[in-house]
Amino acid sequence: MLDVLIPFLPLLVAGAIAGFMAGLLGIGGGIVTIPALFIAFSEMGVPIEWRMHSAIATSLTIIVATNISSVYAHHQKGSVDWGIVKKWWPAIMVGAVTGSLFAKLLKTSELIYLFAALAVLLGIKMLFPLDKIKLGEKLPTGFFGYFNPGLIGFLSALKGIGGGSYSVPYLTLYSTPIHKAVGTASLAGIVISVSGGLGYLFGGWGMTGLPSGMVGFIHIPSAIVVAISAVLMAPFGAKVAHAVSKTVLSIVFGVFLILATTRLLMAA
């Protein structure tokens, strides 16, 4: 645990913000924790070629805890559509495992820029929440009913996020109310984070040059520090989410995505 004493406070703060955002926006918090972990891992001596991979893997581990807390809080408000995730989970799981294994083939810089490009586009969409812009009144069925959730799982695990950054805009484009989209995204994020985390664990197994406390690409001490802070804050975010209008919530989501992505690019 000694190697996390220096970045302990920043990780604690990042965890609190991530937990609040998980409850507020249905995201797993990876978009907050990844920049903090990336910086912390540079101080711990994680090799640059595996630094982003380690930040992503550790982030996914943390998301398991934050989203469980977030789902419970949103379920109490009746804003989790369990039926959607019941249909989605096999495709999400396959996509998340594939994304985590594919990430090992990419360089740190490539992961960062892929993350940034897609996150900014989604942020712009949510920043201008025009309710009349819809792709349909119901979610797709058939091939795209499985392909689209699988793609969400793939991209989310590839970038170390809980999926809310993709699934919330996706659900709202198919007429799902924003509050229900946020709660449902938290549940889908649990499937993504567990599946993707296992992929990174095995993908980094036996790698040389990683510091103590690493299991695969996952840094266990950092995961514990951030997760405890995040779980305590998630219920507060959920309370705030149900106290504001859907327009305000959507705009906050968009601003947050753009600001957090900018921060990640600065940390690269």
Secondary structure, DSSP 4 states (H G I P E B T S, - for coil): -GGGSTTHHHHHHHHHHHHHHHHHHS--SHHHHHHHHHHHHHHHT--HHHHHHHHHHHHHHHHHHHHHHHHHHHHHTT---HHHHHHHHHHHHHHHHHHHHHHTTS-HHHHHHHHHHHHHHHHHHHHS--TT--S-SS---HHHHHHHHHHHHHHHHHHT--SHHHHHHHHHHTT--HHHHHHHHHHHHHHHHHHHHHHHHHHTTT-SSPPTTEETTEEHHHHHHHHHHHHHHHHHHHHHHTTS-HHHHHHHHHHHHHHHHHHHHHH-
